[in-house]
Amino acid sequence: MKPTAVAIVLCFAAFVGCAVSVHAAELRFAGVLGNSGESGDTLVAFSERQASGIGPVIDDEQTLWERAGAGRLNRYALDGRLLASFAIPTSTSHSDQMTRADDRLVLLLGKTAYWLSLTSQPDSKPVRIDDNVDRMSSNAKDGQVVIVDGDQLFWLDVTSAKRTLIRKIAFRVAGLHIGSDDTLYVFGDGNVYAWQNGEPVEGFPKPFHAE
């Protein structure tokens, strides 16, 4: 066991000891956090290098997909069991993201977009789509995501990797979302902008400040 892990275990043991002595009647066992008390192949494991989550994404089988540290993607049952684990390119960029396009996951890792089938086996590798992506939309529409490359917005077809220019922009993008009516919402510069078919939507931009 690593020194860090030992220290964590000792600290936790000390905390439990104090809790038992003060509020013994309130201590209740609830299983292993995040793992539902599982062991062996179904025990959740992360890579050694930490990285923030980029999802989660839920599929038609009601299983969850999420990054599990840099270079690793896990698939979980809703009860916490690990169903599969995949090696993915290592990145810890603040723009890393994952969404779903039909029967595929779309991952933005660093500046490269990849896809991975939702039916992939654990030895499968993500397929590269595009190497020049600064930001990616939080969702997809008809097998396409919206991406930012410099000062331009594009539709990116996940299957063919074809780009279709939407328009140019003059601000730094913090996030994108495709509405149900194909309105593209773009967040940045303290505002939310909206376009349909590349044309501004009346009433936008509007002030927007995330908390």
N, C-alpha and C positions, 0 to 999 in steps of 0.2 A: 504493500500500500504506500502511496506517495506521501511525503511529509505533510503536504497541504491537506490531503484527505484525512490523515491522522489527526491533524489539528482541528479540522472541522468536526470529526467524530467526537473528540474529547470535549470540545466546546458544547456540542449538542448534548453529550452525556451530563455535563455539569449543569446545563440549563434544565434538563429533565429532572435531575436530582433536586434542584431548587424548587421546581414546579410541584414535584411530588410532596415535598416536605411542607409546602405552604397550602397547596390546593389539591391534595391527593384525590379527593372525591370527584374533581372536575376533569381528570385526565382520562381520555378515551382513545383507544387505538382505532385508527381509521385506514390502515393499509399503508403501502409504500407510495409516497407522493409521486404522481405521474406514471406509475407503473402497475397500479392495481394489484400489488402483491405478487406479480408474476416473476418468473425466473427462467433461466436458460434462454432459448431463442426468442421468447416473447418479452424479455426484459428490455426496457428502453435503454439505449446507449447513445451517447453523443461523442463526437470527435473531440480530441484533446484541445483544439484551438477554438475558442469561443467565437460565436458570431450571432447576431440578432436574427430573429425569425423573419421570414419573407412571405409568409402566408397568413393563416393556413388556407388550404383549398380543400373542399369537400367534393367527393365524386359521387357517382350514381349508386355506388354500393354503400354509401354512408360511411366511408372511411376518410380519415384526415391525412393530408400531406403537409409537412413542414420541415424546414431546415433544422438539422440537429448539430449545430456547430459548423465551422467552416469545412467545406468539402464533403458534407454528408446530408442526404435527404431521407427522412423517415416517413413511413406510411403506418398509421395507427388505426386500430379499431376504436370505437367510441368508448369502450370500457378501459382503454389505456394500454392494451396489448400492442406490442410491436409486430406488425405484419410483414414488413420488408424494409430494407435499407439500401440506399443507392449512393454510389460515389458520384459526386458532381464537382465541377471546377471550383477551386478554392478562391473565395473572394470575401472581403469584409467591407465592401463599399456601402456607404449610406444609401445609395440608390438601388441596391439589390432588391429584387422583387420577384414574386411569382403569382401567376394567375392561371385561369383555365380557358382554353379555346376548344370547344367541342370535346373530343376525346383525348386531348393532349394538355399537358402542363406546359406553360411558357415561363421560362426562367430568365431573368436579367441578372447576370453575375458580372460585376465590373461594367464594362461597356459592351459585353457580348450577350446576345439573346440566343437561347437554346429552346428546344422542345423535347419533351419526354412523354411517351404514350402512357396513359393511365393503366394500361394492361401490361406494362413492361415487367420483365423478370429482373430480379435483383442485380444480375450481372450486366444489365443494359446501361448504355452510356447516353447522355443527352446529345442531341444533334444540333450542331451550330446553325443558326439562321442568319444572323447579321452581326458584324463586328463593330459597328459605329452607332451605339445607342446610348444616349445620355439619360433618358427617362422612358418609362413604359406605363401605359394605362393600367388601372387597377382591375380592368375587366376586358373582355373581348366581345366582338360582334361578327357573326358570320365567318368565323375562323380567322379573324384579323384583330390585331392590337394596334393601338396608336403609339407611335414612338416620337421622341424628340432627338434630333441630330443637329447640334449647333443651334441655329436660329430658324429651324424648319420643323414642321410637323408632318408626319407621314402615316398613312395606313400601311401596316406591314402584314402581308399574308404569311401565316405561320407555315403553311405547306410549301408554297413556291418560293418564299423569301422575296416576293415582288413588293416593291415600294410604290405607293401612290401619294404624290404630294398633296397635302391639304392646304397649307398656307405657310407664310413666314411669320415669325413673331419677333418682338423686340424686348423681351424680358426673360428672366431666368425662371424656368418651370420647376415648381415644387411637387406637382401631382397632376394626374389626368384621370378622367372618368368618362365613359361612354354612356349616355342616357338611353332609356328604352326607346325613345323616338329618334335615335341617332344623333342627338345633340352632343357635341363634344364639350365637356367642361374642363377648363385648364386653370390650375391654381398657380399664382405667382405674383410677385410684386405687390403683395398685400391685397390682391383682388382675385375674383373668380371671373374668368372670361367664358363666353359660350359662342359656339359656331355651329351652324348646320350647313352641310355641303360647302364648307369653306367660307361662308358668309356670316357676319356677326348677327347674333340674336338680339332683338330689341330689348332694352333694359339692362344690358351688360356692357361693360364690366360692373360688378358690384363689389364693395369692400368685403374682404374676408380675412379674418385673423384667427389662426388656429390657437387653441389653448393648450 
